[in-house]
């Protein structure tokens, strides 16, 4: 069995991607555990579609921690 849930791996150990800002085309770095990022070029808020098991798993708070759970769920 797993010692930690594999579904939350990108939250516990964030990965990084780059996205182009839809307003100014500035290349913005977005971590997999961030809900939103402000574009350093123009200030536009870029949302990251964080979809994971935290939306439905009853052990999510224990798995990712209370602070990260609240940040990602908006609670």
QUINOR-V624705 format. One record per residue. RES is the residue in one letter. PHI is phi as a letter, one per 30 degrees, with the letter a starting at -180 (999 if undefined). OMEGA is omega in whole degrees, 0 to 359 (999 if undefined). Layout:
RES | PHI | OMEGA
RES | PHI | OMEGA
//
This chain:
X | 999 | 182
X | d | 174
X | d | 175
X | b | 180
X | d | 179
X | d | 180
X | d | 182
X | c | 184
X | e | 180
X | d | 177
X | c | 180
X | d | 177
X | b | 186
X | d | 172
X | c | 182
X | b | 175
X | b | 173
X | c | 177
X | b | 174
X | d | 177
X | d | 180
X | d | 180
X | c | 187
X | b | 179
X | i | 176
X | d | 179
X | d | 186
X | c | 176
X | d | 181
X | b | 176
X | d | 184
X | d | 180
X | c | 179
X | c | 179
X | d | 180
X | b | 180
X | b | 177
X | c | 180
X | d | 179
X | d | 180
X | d | 186
X | b | 179
X | j | 179
X | d | 179
X | d | 179
X | c | 181
X | c | 177
X | c | 181
X | d | 182
X | d | 177
X | c | 180
X | a | 181
X | d | 181
X | d | 178
X | d | 186
X | b | 186
X | d | 181
X | d | 179
X | c | 186
X | e | 181
X | d | 179
X | d | 186
X | d | 184
X | c | 181
X | j | 186
X | d | 182
X | d | 180
X | d | 178
X | d | 180
X | d | 179
X | d | 184
X | d | 180
X | c | 182
X | i | 180
X | c | 999
//
